[in-house]
Amino acid sequence: MGFRFRRSIRIAPGLRVNLGKRGVSLSAGVRGASVTVGQRGTYSNVGIPGTGLSYRQRIGGGSEQRRTVKAQKRLEREYQRLEKERMRQEALSKIKLSLDKKTGALQIENAFGEPLSRQDLKLVWDQKRNTILEWMEQQVEEINGDIELLTNIHEDTPSPDSEPEYQIVPFNEEPPEQPKYPEEIAKPEAKLLPPLGFFARLFKSKRTAHEQMQQQLNNNHTQALLAWEEEKRKGVESYQTAMEKYAEAKKEWDSRKKKYETNEDKRKEEFPSLLRTDVEVMNKTLEDALNSLSWPRETLVSYQIMDEGRQAWFDIDLPEVEDFPQKLASVASSGKKLNIKDKPVKQLQLEYAMHIHGIAFRLAGTIFATLPTVNIAVISGFSQRLDSATGKVNDDYLLSVKVEREKFSKIDFESLDNVNPIDAMGAFELRRKLTSTGIFKAIGPFELGTL
């Protein structure tokens, strides 16, 4: 079908005259609802803007009017249906997912917090299955916790053959700010009066008045120039004074910076020797190394360097077994729920034992890699546990191990993923009461300074 063209003349709001090949017609109404009167009769036009839906009905009697009314109602119902479907699609595009942590049941709601019908659930799973499954996997990881990080904490242990280097701290004092040259001030412009007209020039009084006014403007301009030049002069003088102060401040800053950097270079040069002879440097370096360690569970450490730097004694406030992930979760084969169950007690206790021994292993490696003079590291760990006989919470020591540098250095630190920290600590002089199911019993640790 080709294009049709017609000329329409608006003669009043809502009233138009249409000029076409078949004659003249008159239209009245608004967009979506109008009436057209022409040579072919009277027509009612209704439609929904933006949808492509419209209806045209000739008006010629009662039955035709009723048909027009019915058509309008049909269009209204269709519009309401389309609007409802649009709102439904919008609500489904922003679904809310939640999980019952006890049963593992997945709950899906629309953007308004309303439960979905069976039809909508099917539509959501068809369109967003991958997104929902990714969310389910995230819930599994959250429930299972960072167990691999806990049980493999020893894998981040540095080799005892390494040695720390002094880290130069940059000079952090900001340099003085250089003053800026004063901005250019606009030069005053002379103002000229418009010339007198032909007839005004014929009168002397007019000419005199004009000359006096121009002279006054010239005098004002001269004064403005003098003030402008004075302001410029003061600005330049102020800038020169500020530059002199800046030069002095910059010189002092450069001197402080050079002195600081020279001192830092000297510290770096002397650091290897001080690390072997100065206990204060040993303590500061070890403290920095311990503070840089990242622990997946809160782990408090206290230490003491003894025997002129040849021994290091550590006490560790260990995390509790209750802090470990207690549940095991997996996505069900249907993909629409999680299977959640309590972790077997034996598995939980063995994971805890791996973590405790991994902490001791990692600390031993950190000590030897930080302090080259330390030959023996004594590491003891305790935990707060309830004494059922007294009802009190005691600090029970769970392990105490004496680690020798020479023997510890024989471990393959390139393959720590093959090292079991429980077995590794068992190769040293170790005080520990650990059952086959991973339960720790209280022990008496090595006494400070008894070696």
Secondary structure, DSSP 4 states (H G I P E B T S, - for coil): ------EEEEEETTEEEEEETTEEEEEEEETTEEEEEETTEEEEEEEETTTTEEEEEEE-SHHHHHHHHHHHHHHHHHHHHHHHHHHHHHHHTT-EEEE-TTT-BEEEE-TTSPBPPHHHHHHHHHHHHHHHHHHHHHHHHHHH-SHHHHHTGGGGPPPTT------PPPP-PPPPPPPPPPPPPPPPPP--PPPPPTTGGG-HHHHHHHHHHHHHHHHHHHHHHHHHHHHHHHHHHHHHHHHHHHHHHHHHHHHHHHHHHHHHHHHHHHHHHHHHH-HHHHHHHHHHHHHT---SS--EEEEEEEGGGTEEEEEEEPPPGGGS--EEEEE-TTSSBEEEEEPPHHHHHHHHHHHHHHHHHHHHHHHHHH-TT--EEEEEEEEEEE-TTT--EEEEEEEEEEEEHHHHTTS-TT-GGG--HHHHHHTSEEEEEE-TTS-EE-BPPPPTT--
